[in-house]
Amino acid sequence: MSEFINNWKLLKIDNDYEPVPYSVGILYEEAGEKSWVPDIPAGEKPAYGMMYYTLEQAYEYYKDYAKRAGFEVRLGQQYKSKKNKDNNLDLKYFVCSKEGTAPKKVGPKSKHRKYSSKRTDCKAAFRVKYIEGRGYWCYEFVEAHNHSLVKKEDSGFLVSSRDVSYTQQVFLYQASQVDLGPVKGFNLLRVIYGEYDFIGIGPNLAKDETFKRRISDIVWTDRIEPEEFEDL
């Protein structure tokens, strides 16, 4: 069972599906520079002065906002003073996954497949500061992105939306033990949960041939070709 779950995690990481780019968000243009602001109501997004009991709470809040807004979050810089005797960070940055630029690779050329950098030096960020006895205070929120966001109907393909819960992993494993194929297993989950969005996987990935090959390696010891899946 543990091997099944570990292989499933590798399968998720390996999938690099990119949603089709659209111009999503409220578009602003000034001096030839474009920026996109998520179309989220004021009461449903971070704001200067907001307080959070823990750093984890602040992070989860920003991740939830990002998922609805159509972008990914990456952990940014952090700072802890030498005078700080407890385990709390003094400052923590959460940034857009497109923040910064791709580092230049030094050394011999890799034989691995080359991918174009997805970073655009985006400045969108959420920064919090620890206030002793109170928690973490949002002292800066940069809302605008220098790239278009992801459409709502494509948000299920964001990395933050691909999490398959432990319960769902167990269900898929048990389904494999009674000779139910992966496609039928995911279709059953879709019936139980209502939509693919609630499973952490979309119909495109479920039908992807590479996905089918990888999951057949996980579920069965014998190779099963993609065209055989629908008959299982």
C-alpha positions, -999 to +999 in steps of 0.1 A: +000+000+000+028+024+009+046+017-024+013+024-043+010+058-025+046+067-031+044+059-067+012+078-070+030+109-056+057+105-083+030+103-109+015+135-098+048+153-098+057+140-132+026+155-148+035+189-162+002+198-179+000+235-186-035+252-189-041+269-222-031+306-218-058+332-219-060+368-209-077+363-175-080+389-148-086+426-148-062+440-173-044+473-167-019+489-191+004+518-182+034+531-202+033+499-223+034+476-193+005+452-187-006+439-154-034+415-144-054+418-111-074+388-099-112+395-102-119+386-065-142+406-042-124+428-017-137+408+013-123+375-001-086+385-006-057+395+016-054+430+028-030+452+047-035+447+085-050+412+084-040+390+114-034+353+114-028+331+145-001+310+129+021+311+098+004+280+085-029+298+087-016+327+067-001+304+041-033+284+037-053+316+033-031+329+005-031+295-012-069+294-011-070+329-026-045+320-053-065+289-063-096+311-068-076+338-085-058+315-109-022+313-100+003+292-080+020+302-047+057+296-039+074+300-006+097+331-007+123+345+016+121+344+054+139+361+082+145+353+119+163+377+142+191+364+164+173+380+193+143+358+186+144+329+211+113+310+200+105+291+168+085+319+151+099+336+120+100+374+122+092+378+085+079+355+058+072+361+021+048+341-001+051+349-038+037+340-071+053+309-087+064+331-116+084+353-093+120+359-102+139+345-133+152+311-140+189+307-128+215+302-155+228+266-155+265+261-151+283+230-161+281+203-188+250+203-210+222+180-197+208+153-219+173+158-204+145+175-223+147+213-222+118+233-209+113+270-214+113+290-182+078+297-168+091+326-146+082+361-156+097+381-127+062+386-113+061+409-083+028+396-068+034+388-031+020+384+003+043+393+032+036+388+069+054+399+101+053+382+135+037+403+163+045+388+197+015+375+215-008+382+185+004+362+155+013+372+120+003+405+105+000+412+068+022+443+063+023+441+025+001+426-002+011+431-039-020+421-059-010+427-096+007+401-117+027+407-149+011+377-166-024+365-173-041+342-148-056+308-153-093+304-163-117+292-137-125+260-157-087+253-160-080+258-123-084+221-116-051+216-133-032+239-110-007+220-089-026+232-058-057+215-071-041+182-080-040+168-044-057+134-042-066+128-006-054+097+014-090+084+014-091+087-024-057+070-028-069+041-006-101+038-027-081+036-060-058+010-044-087-011-033-104-008-067-072-022-082-075-052-060-108-062-075-096-057-111-111-023-116-090-003-140-077+032-132-102+049-156-131+031-140-117+039-106-116+076-113-150+075-129-164+060-097-148+088-077-163+113-101-198+097-094-191+098-057-178+133-055-198+148-083-171+163-105-134+157-114-127+191-097-133+174-063-109+146-070-078+166-079-077+153-114-094+163-146-108+143-176-079+152-198-053+137-174-074+106-169-073+100-206-037+109-211-016+079-225+015+087-204-007+089-173-023+055-181+011+039-186+024+053-153-006+042-133-007+008-149+029+003-136+016+013-102-015-009-101-003-040-120+029-058-123+021-067-160+023-040-186-012-029-198-013-008-229-034+024-229-059+010-255-067-019-232-078+004-203-113+011-216-120-027-216-111-032-180 
